[in-house]
Amino acid sequence: MVNLPNLLTIFRILLVPILVVVLLTKFPEKELVGLGLFLLAALTDFLDGFLARRNKQVTRLGKLLDPAADKMLTSAAFISLVEMNPHATPAWMVVTIIGREFAVGALRSFAASEQLVISASALGKIKTVTQIVAIALLIFYNKLGEFRHLAPISLWVAMLMSLYSGIDYFVRFRKLVWKNGEAAEGRG
């Protein structure tokens, strides 16, 4: 269970409180330090999955920890940004994004308890990229100058993509349950 991909995931989890402290503490160049920490954590998200698949080191622990680490990182960053830049990061948008994460996580857990698998989709990967871009731009919001308007736009894109991919998970779950129910009836 202890392998490089899982260690990268644990490292990402350990970076979360450090990121929050950096984002919520006033010191020169905090945006640059915060952006660096966040992008480092986001890079570990890509690397842990890539290495686990490439080296055939996918573990049950990794399957549980990785999505939890992702949610911890993005949720902590978004919540910190509400405090850091309330005009650019409305709380209702952050609640919508985080709510989607909880809803899809609960749906996937329920499906797993029923021995059903709702696999990750391309939409989920796109959602993650839009969230990373939005968080990065929002961290650097005060330093963007004439490009400052890109940060709130990216947050809108991330929120809409989060909702769209969330709806897709629920639609796929419904189809999976329907298909599974028809298969059960055919056996009975």
Buried (B, 14 or more C-beta within 10 A) or exposed (E): EEBEBBEBBBBBBEBBEEBBEBBBEEEEEBBEBBBBBBBEBBEBBEBBBEBBEEEEBBBEBBEEBBBEBBBBBBBBBBBBBBEBBEEBBBEEBBBBBBEBBEEBBEBBEEBEEEEBEBEEEEBBEBBBEBBBBBBBBBBBBBEBEEEBEBBBEBBEBBBBBBBEBBEBBEEBBEEBEEEBEEEEEEEE
